[in-house]
Amino acid sequence: LIVGGVRASLHAAFVLAPRFRAWALALNPRPLVFFHLIRVVGVAFLILHGQGRLPSAFAVPAGVGDLVVAALAPGVAFCADGRTPTRRWFFLAWNIAGLADVLYAVLTAMRLRLRDPVEMAAITGFPLSLVPTFVVPMILITHFILIAQLWGRRPPA
């Protein structure tokens, strides 16, 4: 519900609020990319899985995916200028992979929580409750802004 609301709100802001769109498109992409270093939290999913507190269907793909995205973030920040086709491709591929990872994790968590709420209880208590309530929406927002920036930027001649 939170994720859908964030996506819908961001889409509405981009479409209906030209000032917001201009502000978001003018942001420096590097800090937005470096925000994704927070995804090292994926190691917590793997630890909780090892303790039997999170199901592997969620913890392994979400944990590994988040760690890969976080590990690649510094290189992606270097490519954020999009000066070459290779940098643009790498920047876009990282964004798509990062977005797919977080959407897969959210959908899997929702499915598992609906099936058995106890299975996902480990991420409903503080501090991990910040992941679905704050971190995931911020991850989505930054990916959408970064992709919109890349889409709106013309490659150098």
Secondary structure, DSSP 8 states (H G I E B T S, - for coil): -HHHHHHHHHHHHHHH-HHHHHHHHHS-HHHHHHGGGGGGGHHHHHHHHHTTSS-HHHHHHHHHHHHHHHHHHHHHHHHTT--SHHHHHHHHHHHHHHHHHHHHHHHHHHHHHHH-GGGGGGGSSTTTTHIIIIIHHHHHHHHHHHHHHHHHS----
